[in-house]
């Protein structure tokens, strides 16, 4: 249905900050400094729908590289739902991806709707919340600027595609609300994990590591750095080793999302221990 006065356009950084407040209202618990790193990933990939002057819905389709994009932040204000605005902004945003493969993490209630647009479920992302025993590791240190190219390469190997714009911002050193720890092995960086302060607790992601034990070494080191509140880690369903360790330690799984793709599915490896975000993959 047509909504009089509906206009859809790329959003500004302040508008993205507003939309992340909407996400907080929905219980999504965004990071305190997510907006700047998200926006740096693709400044034309965040869309806002307005009716007249009133912002009513949002979505992102971030183009990470020439072949891959990720959809997230799909929100419609409660009093504007059921009028076709969500579908309108959905279709507009997907145009931005062009011929790229598009991934998303979607709630189960919307899985059938996403399938209508050609998305196929390939697995799930499971949120884990709890505390891991804190332990500083002699093999873990804070990432520095010179590490970023190596970390981007490790992420691409793990996730099946490259996302340099996003990670260059996500991994930036010296930020008070987000920091990255690198794992050293055999004289080089073998893995890393990024933590960020959220509205509640600390989210850790991505975690790229050779195995569950290495991932837990990073998590333990971050637990020492972030002693207050829950640690929150979003794991691929297929990562049964790390899931088992966290759940045995008392981590709860408050919800899961369906990981879905339209077109080609990136070839991930076992070094992908946890995703970065459910908004950008």
C-alpha positions as CSV (number, residue, x, y, z in Angstrom):
1,X,0.0,0.0,0.0
2,X,1.2,3.5,-0.7
3,X,1.8,5.8,2.3
4,X,1.3,9.5,1.5
5,X,4.5,11.5,2.1
6,X,6.8,8.5,2.4
7,X,10.4,9.2,1.4
8,X,13.4,6.9,1.7
9,X,17.0,8.1,1.5
10,X,20.4,7.2,2.9
11,X,20.8,8.4,6.5
12,X,23.4,10.6,8.1
13,X,25.7,9.6,11.0
14,X,23.5,11.4,13.5
15,X,20.5,9.7,12.1
16,X,22.2,6.3,12.5
17,X,22.9,7.2,16.1
18,X,19.1,7.8,16.5
19,X,18.3,4.5,14.9
20,X,20.7,2.7,17.3
21,X,18.6,4.3,20.1
22,X,15.6,2.7,18.5
23,X,17.5,-0.6,18.5
24,X,18.1,-0.2,22.2
25,X,14.4,0.4,22.8
26,X,13.8,-3.0,21.1
27,X,16.2,-4.7,23.4
28,X,19.0,-5.2,20.9
29,X,21.7,-3.8,23.3
30,X,23.9,-2.0,20.8
31,X,27.4,-0.9,21.6
32,X,27.9,2.7,22.9
33,X,30.2,3.6,20.0
34,X,28.8,1.4,17.2
35,X,27.5,4.1,15.0
36,X,30.9,5.5,13.8
37,X,32.3,2.1,12.9
38,X,29.1,0.9,11.3
39,X,28.8,4.1,9.2
40,X,32.5,3.8,8.1
41,X,31.7,0.4,6.5
42,X,29.5,1.9,3.8
43,X,28.2,5.5,4.2
44,X,25.5,4.9,1.5
45,X,24.3,1.7,3.0
46,X,22.0,3.0,5.8
47,X,18.5,4.0,4.9
48,X,15.8,6.0,6.7
49,X,12.2,6.2,5.8
50,X,10.3,9.4,6.7
51,X,6.6,10.3,6.4
52,X,6.7,14.0,6.0
53,X,9.4,15.1,8.5
54,X,8.9,12.1,10.9
55,X,11.5,9.2,10.8
56,X,9.5,6.0,10.9
57,X,11.7,3.0,9.7
58,X,15.3,2.1,9.0
59,X,17.4,-0.6,7.5
60,X,21.1,-1.2,6.4
61,X,22.5,-3.1,3.5
62,X,26.3,-2.6,3.9
63,X,28.4,-3.5,0.8
64,X,31.6,-5.1,2.3
65,X,33.3,-5.9,-1.0
66,X,32.5,-6.4,-4.7
67,X,30.6,-9.7,-4.0
68,X,29.2,-9.5,-0.5
69,X,26.8,-7.4,1.5
70,X,25.0,-7.8,4.8
71,X,21.6,-6.6,5.9
72,X,20.7,-5.4,9.4
73,X,19.0,-2.7,11.5
74,X,15.7,-3.5,10.0
75,X,13.3,-1.5,12.2
76,X,9.9,0.1,11.9
77,X,8.5,2.3,14.7
78,X,5.6,0.5,16.4
79,X,2.9,3.0,15.5
80,X,3.8,2.8,11.8
81,X,3.8,-0.9,11.3
82,X,1.3,-2.7,9.1
83,X,1.3,0.0,6.4
84,X,3.8,-1.4,3.9
85,X,6.6,0.9,5.0
86,X,8.9,-1.9,6.0
87,X,8.5,-3.6,2.7
88,X,9.2,-0.4,0.8
89,X,12.4,0.3,2.7
90,X,13.5,-3.3,2.4
91,X,13.1,-3.3,-1.4
92,X,14.9,0.1,-1.6
93,X,17.9,-1.1,0.5
94,X,18.3,-4.3,-1.4
95,X,18.8,-2.4,-4.6
96,X,22.0,-0.9,-3.0
97,X,23.5,-4.4,-3.0
98,X,23.2,-4.8,-6.7
99,X,24.3,-8.3,-7.7
100,X,26.1,-9.0,-4.4
101,X,25.3,-11.9,-2.2
102,X,23.4,-10.6,0.9
103,X,23.5,-12.2,4.3
104,X,21.4,-11.4,7.4
105,X,20.6,-12.6,10.9
106,X,16.9,-12.7,11.2
107,X,14.4,-13.5,14.0
108,X,12.5,-16.7,13.5
109,X,9.2,-14.9,13.1
110,X,10.4,-13.2,10.0
111,X,12.2,-16.1,8.4
112,X,9.3,-16.9,6.0
113,X,9.1,-13.3,4.9
114,X,12.8,-13.2,4.2
115,X,12.5,-16.4,2.1
116,X,10.0,-14.6,-0.2
117,X,12.9,-12.3,-1.2
118,X,15.1,-15.3,-2.0
119,X,16.9,-15.7,1.3
120,X,17.7,-19.3,2.3
121,X,18.6,-20.4,5.9
122,X,22.1,-21.7,6.2
123,X,22.4,-22.0,10.0
124,X,21.9,-19.8,13.0
125,X,23.7,-17.3,15.2
126,X,23.3,-18.0,19.0
127,X,23.8,-15.3,21.6
128,X,25.6,-16.4,24.7
129,X,25.7,-14.4,27.9
130,X,27.6,-15.1,31.1
131,X,31.0,-14.8,32.8
132,X,34.2,-16.6,32.0
133,X,37.1,-16.8,34.6
134,X,39.5,-13.9,34.1
135,X,43.1,-14.8,33.3
136,X,45.7,-12.6,31.7
137,X,47.7,-14.5,29.0
138,X,51.3,-13.9,28.1
139,X,50.3,-14.7,24.5
140,X,47.7,-11.9,24.3
141,X,48.3,-8.2,23.8
142,X,46.5,-5.1,22.8
143,X,46.3,-4.6,19.0
144,X,48.1,-1.7,17.5
145,X,47.7,0.1,14.1
146,X,50.3,-2.0,12.4
147,X,48.3,-5.1,13.1
148,X,45.2,-4.1,11.2
149,X,46.1,-5.5,7.8
150,X,47.0,-8.9,9.3
151,X,43.7,-8.9,11.3
152,X,41.7,-8.0,8.1
153,X,43.3,-10.9,6.3
154,X,42.6,-13.3,9.2
155,X,38.9,-12.2,9.2
156,X,38.6,-12.7,5.4
157,X,40.1,-16.2,5.7
158,X,37.6,-17.1,8.5
159,X,34.5,-15.4,7.0
160,X,35.0,-16.1,3.3
161,X,35.1,-12.4,2.1
162,X,36.9,-9.2,2.9
163,X,35.5,-6.2,4.7
164,X,38.4,-3.7,5.0
165,X,36.3,-0.5,5.5
166,X,34.3,-1.9,8.4
167,X,37.3,-3.5,10.1
168,X,39.6,-0.6,9.7
169,X,37.1,1.4,11.8
170,X,36.2,-1.5,14.1
171,X,39.8,-2.3,15.0
172,X,41.0,1.3,15.4
173,X,43.3,1.6,18.4
174,X,42.9,3.9,21.4
175,X,39.1,4.0,21.7
176,X,37.6,4.0,25.2
177,X,34.5,1.9,24.4
178,X,36.1,-0.7,22.1
179,X,39.4,-2.5,22.0
180,X,41.0,-5.5,20.2
181,X,43.3,-8.1,21.7
182,X,45.5,-10.2,19.5
183,X,46.7,-13.7,20.1
184,X,50.4,-14.5,19.4
185,X,51.6,-17.9,18.2
186,X,54.8,-19.1,16.5
187,X,56.0,-15.5,16.2
188,X,53.0,-14.1,14.5
189,X,49.4,-13.1,15.2
190,X,47.2,-16.2,15.0
191,X,43.9,-14.7,16.2
192,X,42.1,-11.8,17.7
193,X,39.0,-10.7,19.5
194,X,37.3,-7.3,19.8
195,X,35.3,-6.2,22.9
196,X,33.0,-3.2,23.1
197,X,31.0,-1.6,25.8
198,X,27.2,-2.0,25.3
199,X,24.1,-0.6,26.9
200,X,24.4,-3.6,29.2
201,X,27.6,-5.6,29.6
202,X,30.4,-6.2,27.1
203,X,30.0,-7.8,23.7
204,X,33.0,-9.7,22.2
205,X,33.2,-10.1,18.5
206,X,34.6,-11.1,16.1
207,X,36.6,-13.8,17.6
208,X,39.0,-15.3,15.1
209,X,41.2,-18.1,16.5
210,X,42.6,-21.5,15.6
211,X,40.3,-23.4,17.9
212,X,38.1,-23.2,21.0
213,X,41.0,-23.2,23.4
214,X,42.6,-20.2,21.7
215,X,39.2,-18.4,21.6
216,X,38.8,-19.0,25.4
217,X,42.3,-17.6,26.0
218,X,41.2,-14.4,24.3
219,X,37.9,-14.4,26.2
220,X,39.6,-14.9,29.6
221,X,42.0,-12.1,28.9
222,X,39.1,-9.8,28.0
223,X,37.2,-11.0,31.2
224,X,40.2,-9.6,33.2
225,X,39.9,-6.3,31.3
226,X,36.1,-6.1,31.6
227,X,35.3,-7.5,35.1
228,X,31.8,-6.0,35.4
229,X,28.6,-7.2,33.8
230,X,27.9,-10.0,31.4
231,X,30.1,-11.0,28.6
232,X,28.1,-11.5,25.4
233,X,29.3,-13.6,22.5
234,X,27.4,-14.4,19.3
235,X,28.4,-17.8,18.0
236,X,27.7,-19.6,14.7
237,X,25.5,-22.6,15.3
238,X,28.2,-24.8,13.8
239,X,30.7,-23.9,16.5
240,X,29.8,-26.7,18.8
241,X,33.2,-26.8,20.6
242,X,33.1,-23.2,21.9
243,X,29.3,-23.4,22.5
244,X,29.8,-26.4,24.7
245,X,32.5,-24.8,26.8
246,X,30.6,-21.6,27.4
247,X,27.3,-23.4,28.2
248,X,29.1,-25.8,30.6
249,X,30.4,-22.6,32.3
250,X,26.9,-21.3,32.8
251,X,26.4,-19.0,29.8
252,X,22.8,-18.7,28.9
253,X,21.4,-18.6,25.3
254,X,18.7,-15.9,25.5
255,X,17.9,-16.0,21.8
256,X,19.1,-17.2,18.3
257,X,18.7,-15.7,14.9
258,X,18.5,-17.5,11.5
259,X,21.6,-16.9,9.4
260,X,20.3,-16.5,5.8
261,X,21.8,-15.6,2.4
262,X,20.4,-14.5,-0.9
263,X,22.7,-15.9,-3.6
264,X,26.2,-17.3,-2.9
265,X,27.0,-18.4,0.7
266,X,30.6,-17.3,1.8
267,X,32.9,-20.2,2.6
268,X,33.8,-19.9,6.3
269,X,36.5,-21.8,8.1
270,X,36.8,-23.2,11.6
271,X,38.7,-20.1,12.7
272,X,35.5,-18.1,12.8
273,X,34.7,-18.6,16.5
274,X,32.2,-15.7,16.9
275,X,30.7,-13.1,14.6
276,X,31.3,-9.4,14.9
277,X,27.7,-8.2,15.1
278,X,24.3,-9.3,14.1
279,X,23.9,-6.0,12.1
280,X,27.0,-6.2,9.9
281,X,27.9,-9.9,10.1
